[in-house]
Amino acid sequence: ATIMVFSSIAMTGVKVLTAERLSPRSVAVAGISVALGSGIVQVAGCLAGLPTWVTTVFGTSPVTVTALLAILLNLILPKEKTEATK
C-alpha cells in the first residue's frame, strides 16, 4: 500500500510538471533539485564539515532538500524571454 501511495504521489508530481510545455529552465530546476535532493541524503559525509543545524535541516529528508533547492533555483535562475517581452 505504501508503494502505491508514493508512486501515485510521484506520478502526480510528474503530471504537474508536464501539464505545460517544459522549458530548459524548468527542466534544469526540477532535475537539479531532484538529483541533489536524493544525492545529499545518499552520501553520508557530504555535510560533515557544516554546522549541526545544516545537517539537521538538509541531511534527513530528501523531500526537504528537493523542495528548498527547487524554490532557490526558481528564484536564482534567469527567466526565459517570451514573445511579449522581446
Backbone as JSON Lines, residues from 0, in Angstrom:
{"i":0,"aa":"A","n":[0.83,-1.19,0.0],"ca":[0.0,0.0,0.0],"c":[0.87,1.26,0.0]}
{"i":1,"aa":"T","n":[1.97,1.22,0.74],"ca":[2.85,2.39,0.81],"c":[3.48,2.68,-0.54]}
{"i":2,"aa":"I","n":[3.9,1.64,-1.23],"ca":[4.49,1.83,-2.56],"c":[3.46,2.44,-3.51]}
{"i":3,"aa":"M","n":[2.23,2.0,-3.44],"ca":[1.18,2.55,-4.3],"c":[0.95,4.03,-4.0]}
{"i":4,"aa":"V","n":[0.93,4.4,-2.74],"ca":[0.72,5.81,-2.37],"c":[1.87,6.67,-2.87]}
{"i":5,"aa":"F","n":[3.1,6.23,-2.62],"ca":[4.25,7.02,-3.04],"c":[4.35,7.12,-4.56]}
{"i":6,"aa":"S","n":[4.06,6.03,-5.25],"ca":[4.12,6.08,-6.72],"c":[3.02,6.98,-7.27]}
{"i":7,"aa":"S","n":[1.86,6.97,-6.64],"ca":[0.78,7.85,-7.06],"c":[1.14,9.32,-6.86]}
{"i":8,"aa":"I","n":[1.77,9.62,-5.73],"ca":[2.2,10.99,-5.46],"c":[3.28,11.41,-6.45]}
{"i":9,"aa":"A","n":[4.22,10.52,-6.72],"ca":[5.3,10.84,-7.66],"c":[4.74,11.08,-9.06]}
{"i":10,"aa":"M","n":[3.83,10.26,-9.5],"ca":[3.26,10.44,-10.83],"c":[2.39,11.7,-10.91]}
{"i":11,"aa":"T","n":[1.75,12.06,-9.84],"ca":[1.0,13.31,-9.81],"c":[1.96,14.49,-9.98]}
{"i":12,"aa":"G","n":[3.12,14.41,-9.34],"ca":[4.12,15.45,-9.5],"c":[4.63,15.53,-10.92]}
{"i":13,"aa":"V","n":[4.87,14.39,-11.55],"ca":[5.31,14.37,-12.95],"c":[4.22,14.94,-13.85]}
{"i":14,"aa":"K","n":[2.99,14.62,-13.55],"ca":[1.87,15.14,-14.34],"c":[1.8,16.66,-14.24]}
{"i":15,"aa":"V","n":[2.01,17.19,-13.05],"ca":[2.01,18.65,-12.87],"c":[3.15,19.28,-13.65]}
{"i":16,"aa":"L","n":[4.34,18.66,-13.6],"ca":[5.49,19.19,-14.33],"c":[5.27,19.18,-15.84]}
{"i":17,"aa":"T","n":[4.59,18.17,-16.34],"ca":[4.43,18.05,-17.79],"c":[3.1,18.6,-18.3]}
{"i":18,"aa":"A","n":[2.29,19.18,-17.43],"ca":[1.0,19.73,-17.86],"c":[1.2,20.84,-18.88]}
{"i":19,"aa":"E","n":[2.26,21.6,-18.72],"ca":[2.61,22.62,-19.68],"c":[3.92,22.24,-20.33]}
{"i":20,"aa":"R","n":[4.21,22.86,-21.43],"ca":[5.44,22.56,-22.14],"c":[6.65,22.88,-21.26]}
{"i":21,"aa":"L","n":[7.57,21.93,-21.14],"ca":[8.75,22.12,-20.3],"c":[9.8,22.93,-21.05]}
{"i":22,"aa":"S","n":[10.28,23.97,-20.39],"ca":[11.36,24.77,-20.96],"c":[12.68,24.24,-20.41]}
{"i":23,"aa":"P","n":[13.79,24.6,-21.03],"ca":[15.09,24.18,-20.48],"c":[15.3,24.63,-19.04]}
{"i":24,"aa":"R","n":[14.78,25.8,-18.7],"ca":[14.91,26.31,-17.33],"c":[14.14,25.43,-16.34]}
{"i":25,"aa":"S","n":[12.9,25.07,-16.67],"ca":[12.11,24.26,-15.76],"c":[12.67,22.84,-15.64]}
{"i":26,"aa":"V","n":[13.24,22.32,-16.72],"ca":[13.89,21.01,-16.66],"c":[15.11,21.09,-15.75]}
{"i":27,"aa":"A","n":[15.88,22.17,-15.85],"ca":[17.06,22.34,-15.0],"c":[16.67,22.46,-13.53]}
{"i":28,"aa":"V","n":[15.64,23.26,-13.24],"ca":[15.2,23.43,-11.85],"c":[14.76,22.09,-11.27]}
{"i":29,"aa":"A","n":[13.92,21.38,-11.98],"ca":[13.42,20.09,-11.48],"c":[14.53,19.05,-11.41]}
{"i":30,"aa":"G","n":[15.34,18.95,-12.45],"ca":[16.38,17.93,-12.49],"c":[17.46,18.12,-11.43]}
{"i":31,"aa":"I","n":[17.96,19.34,-11.31],"ca":[19.0,19.61,-10.31],"c":[18.45,19.41,-8.9]}
{"i":32,"aa":"S","n":[17.24,19.85,-8.67],"ca":[16.63,19.71,-7.34],"c":[16.48,18.24,-6.94]}
{"i":33,"aa":"V","n":[15.97,17.45,-7.85],"ca":[15.77,16.02,-7.54],"c":[17.12,15.31,-7.38]}
{"i":34,"aa":"A","n":[18.06,15.61,-8.27],"ca":[19.37,14.96,-8.2],"c":[20.1,15.3,-6.9]}
{"i":35,"aa":"L","n":[20.16,16.57,-6.56],"ca":[20.84,16.96,-5.32],"c":[20.04,16.54,-4.09]}
{"i":36,"aa":"G","n":[18.72,16.59,-4.18],"ca":[17.9,16.17,-3.05],"c":[18.11,14.72,-2.68]}
{"i":37,"aa":"S","n":[18.19,13.86,-3.67],"ca":[18.43,12.45,-3.37],"c":[19.91,12.19,-3.11]}
{"i":38,"aa":"G","n":[20.79,12.93,-3.76],"ca":[22.23,12.7,-3.6],"c":[22.77,13.09,-2.24]}
{"i":39,"aa":"I","n":[22.31,14.22,-1.7],"ca":[22.8,14.67,-0.4],"c":[22.47,13.66,0.69]}
{"i":40,"aa":"V","n":[21.3,13.09,0.62],"ca":[20.89,12.12,1.64],"c":[21.64,10.8,1.47]}
{"i":41,"aa":"Q","n":[21.96,10.43,0.24],"ca":[22.64,9.15,-0.01],"c":[24.11,9.17,0.39]}
{"i":42,"aa":"V","n":[24.78,10.32,0.3],"ca":[26.2,10.43,0.64],"c":[26.29,10.94,2.07]}
{"i":43,"aa":"A","n":[26.6,10.05,2.99],"ca":[26.53,10.34,4.42],"c":[27.44,11.48,4.87]}
{"i":44,"aa":"G","n":[28.65,11.57,4.38],"ca":[29.59,12.55,4.9],"c":[29.64,13.86,4.16]}
{"i":45,"aa":"C","n":[28.74,14.1,3.21],"ca":[28.84,15.31,2.4],"c":[28.55,16.59,3.2]}
{"i":46,"aa":"L","n":[27.85,16.5,4.29],"ca":[27.55,17.68,5.1],"c":[28.35,17.7,6.4]}
{"i":47,"aa":"A","n":[29.36,16.86,6.52],"ca":[30.1,16.69,7.78],"c":[30.82,17.97,8.22]}
{"i":48,"aa":"G","n":[31.32,18.76,7.29],"ca":[32.07,19.95,7.65],"c":[31.2,21.15,7.97]}
{"i":49,"aa":"L","n":[29.91,21.02,7.84],"ca":[28.99,22.14,8.08],"c":[28.44,22.09,9.5]}
{"i":50,"aa":"P","n":[27.86,23.2,9.97],"ca":[27.27,23.21,11.32],"c":[26.18,22.14,11.48]}
{"i":51,"aa":"T","n":[25.93,21.77,12.71],"ca":[24.96,20.71,13.01],"c":[23.56,21.05,12.5]}
{"i":52,"aa":"W","n":[23.16,22.31,12.58],"ca":[21.81,22.66,12.14],"c":[21.62,22.42,10.65]}
{"i":53,"aa":"V","n":[22.69,22.55,9.85],"ca":[22.58,22.3,8.41],"c":[22.29,20.82,8.17]}
{"i":54,"aa":"T","n":[22.99,19.96,8.89],"ca":[22.75,18.52,8.77],"c":[21.34,18.17,9.24]}
{"i":55,"aa":"T","n":[20.89,18.83,10.3],"ca":[19.55,18.56,10.81],"c":[18.48,18.95,9.79]}
{"i":56,"aa":"V","n":[18.65,20.09,9.14],"ca":[17.65,20.57,8.19],"c":[17.75,19.84,6.85]}
{"i":57,"aa":"F","n":[18.98,19.73,6.33],"ca":[19.15,19.22,4.97],"c":[19.54,17.76,4.88]}
{"i":58,"aa":"G","n":[20.03,17.15,5.95],"ca":[20.57,15.81,5.87],"c":[19.61,14.7,6.2]}
{"i":59,"aa":"T","n":[18.38,15.0,6.53],"ca":[17.48,13.94,6.97],"c":[16.39,13.6,5.96]}
{"i":60,"aa":"S","n":[15.97,14.55,5.16],"ca":[14.84,14.3,4.27],"c":[15.14,14.77,2.85]}
{"i":61,"aa":"P","n":[15.11,13.87,1.89],"ca":[15.32,14.3,0.51],"c":[14.2,15.21,0.01]}
{"i":62,"aa":"V","n":[13.02,15.09,0.56],"ca":[11.91,15.94,0.15],"c":[12.18,17.39,0.54]}
{"i":63,"aa":"T","n":[12.7,17.59,1.75],"ca":[13.02,18.93,2.21],"c":[14.1,19.56,1.34]}
{"i":64,"aa":"V","n":[15.15,18.82,1.07],"ca":[16.25,19.32,0.26],"c":[15.76,19.65,-1.15]}
{"i":65,"aa":"T","n":[14.99,18.75,-1.74],"ca":[14.48,18.96,-3.09],"c":[13.58,20.19,-3.17]}
{"i":66,"aa":"A","n":[12.67,20.33,-2.21],"ca":[11.76,21.48,-2.22],"c":[12.52,22.79,-2.05]}
{"i":67,"aa":"L","n":[13.43,22.84,-1.09],"ca":[14.19,24.07,-0.86],"c":[15.07,24.42,-2.05]}
{"i":68,"aa":"L","n":[15.71,23.42,-2.66],"ca":[16.52,23.68,-3.84],"c":[15.68,24.15,-5.02]}
{"i":69,"aa":"A","n":[14.51,23.57,-5.19],"ca":[13.64,23.99,-6.29],"c":[13.21,25.45,-6.12]}
{"i":70,"aa":"I","n":[12.87,25.82,-4.9],"ca":[12.48,27.21,-4.62],"c":[13.66,28.14,-4.87]}
{"i":71,"aa":"L","n":[14.82,27.77,-4.36],"ca":[16.02,28.6,-4.52],"c":[16.41,28.73,-5.99]}
{"i":72,"aa":"L","n":[16.46,27.63,-6.72],"ca":[16.81,27.68,-8.14],"c":[15.78,28.47,-8.96]}
{"i":73,"aa":"N","n":[14.53,28.35,-8.59],"ca":[13.49,29.1,-9.29],"c":[13.68,30.6,-9.11]}
{"i":74,"aa":"L","n":[14.18,30.99,-7.96],"ca":[14.43,32.41,-7.7],"c":[15.73,32.89,-8.35]}
{"i":75,"aa":"I","n":[16.74,32.01,-8.41],"ca":[18.06,32.41,-8.88],"c":[18.2,32.36,-10.41]}
{"i":76,"aa":"L","n":[17.77,31.28,-11.02],"ca":[17.98,31.11,-12.46],"c":[17.17,32.15,-13.24]}
{"i":77,"aa":"P","n":[17.77,32.71,-14.29],"ca":[17.06,33.74,-15.06],"c":[15.85,33.16,-15.79]}
{"i":78,"aa":"K","n":[14.81,33.95,-15.86],"ca":[13.58,33.54,-16.55],"c":[13.8,33.57,-18.05]}
{"i":79,"aa":"E","n":[12.98,32.78,-18.78],"ca":[13.07,32.81,-20.24],"c":[12.4,34.06,-20.76]}
{"i":80,"aa":"K","n":[12.88,34.51,-21.9],"ca":[12.24,35.62,-22.58],"c":[11.05,35.09,-23.37]}
{"i":81,"aa":"T","n":[9.94,35.75,-23.26],"ca":[8.76,35.35,-24.03],"c":[8.59,36.3,-25.2]}
{"i":82,"aa":"E","n":[7.7,36.0,-26.07],"ca":[7.46,36.84,-27.23],"c":[7.02,38.24,-26.83]}
{"i":83,"aa":"A","n":[6.3,38.35,-25.73],"ca":[5.79,39.65,-25.28],"c":[6.89,40.53,-24.72]}
{"i":84,"aa":"T","n":[7.95,39.93,-24.17],"ca":[9.0,40.73,-23.53],"c":[10.21,40.96,-24.41]}
{"i":85,"aa":"K","n":[10.21,40.46,-25.64],"ca":[11.36,40.65,-26.54],"c":[11.41,42.03,-27.12]}
